[in-house]
């Protein structure tokens, strides 16, 4: 068991992914016979069969299925250890893996990335958009160094959380809607309206649900979807009304944005990281860069 090496684990995962020795060999840039020998050596070290041969294909045994996530974790931890060692030399280089919600990716994040990279041009970023739940799991699983999401998650003791800004929410209606022309509206004005809301019960949907509940109102949900661009498209097609953080995902003349007066809805966006791990120096540097902006308002024009 002590002789299991990184190359063997990579080979195992390639074969598990492709389900075919030849395809895995092609992806690895190796001979099929070499891949076969490495798999046989790994099975000998582990002490159980990881694959079974079925005609011209190869598939995982139950033991192999259980071994896949452990092998992925081992390789991830090794990459993380190497990245930490590299980053320990200087915070001015290395990689920052960042998970974030779509809305911060529209304007707020790019502006701050540009400022940071102007000062630290050698730092590399891997950016991945996701839901609040995906950002949290990515941080806790070690896929992300930092996460930006909202509202701040609760009950996550392993997360360090720093509030960044409040993102206001407005009503978005089709261009011909009867509310168009109003300077503002209330949630009560949306009673009985066909609403298009996020599917996820975390993030924005949680904020909206709680606002309706506080007003003693019941939502009439016609469609659900977590992609805000698609939600906006459904509104443009006249299929309903929605509430979205500003600015709109895509500038459009086919919808009207109406400020929400009662109750005003905003969600707090926050930076988070796993307090069980030491942040790689470049990620710690970027976190410090974002922290002063926690006092900055993020309140773009509703038409933006």
Secondary structure, DSSP 8 states (H G I E B T S, - for coil): -TT--HHHHHHHHHHHHHSSHHHHHHHHTS-HHHHHHHHHHHHHHHTS--EEEETTEEEE-HHHHHHHHHHHHHHHHHHHHHHHHHHTT-TTSEEEEEEE-HHHHHTHHHHHHHHHHHH-TTEEEEEEE--HHHHHHHHHHTS-SEEEEES--SS-TTEEEEEEEEEEEEEEEETT-TTTT-S-EEGGGGTT--EEE-SSSSHHHHHHHHHHHHTT----EEEE-S-HHHHHHHHHTTS-BEEEESS-SS--SSEEEE-EEET--EEEEEEEEETTS---HHHHHHHHHHHGGGGS-B---TT-
